[in-house]
Amino acid sequence: MTAALESLGADVRYWENTEGGHGGAASPEQQARLNSFIYRFLQQQLS
């Protein structure tokens, strides 16, 4: 899917918490890291 979107010129950004699994059972530190990525992205888009 990523390759197909990139071939169309889409801006594709992806990060996966590999330790969290499909159930999202990540540790608090991993959840904090993901949240920091999300908020940083939003800050960059709104600035």
C-alpha positions, 0 to 999 in steps of 0.5 A, spaced: 500 500 500 505 504 501 509 503 495 502 504 491 501 511 495 508 513 494 507 512 486 501 517 486 506 522 489 502 522 496 506 524 502 506 517 506 509 517 513 508 511 517 511 508 524 509 502 528 510 500 535 513 493 533 512 491 541 505 493 542 502 488 537 495 488 534 492 489 541 496 495 542 499 493 549 505 497 549 508 500 555 507 507 558 513 509 555 512 506 548 505 510 548 508 516 550 513 516 544 507 515 539 503 521 542 509 525 542 510 523 534 503 525 533 503 532 537 510 533 533 506 532 527 500 536 528 505 542 531 509 542 524 502 542 520 499 547 524 505 552 524 
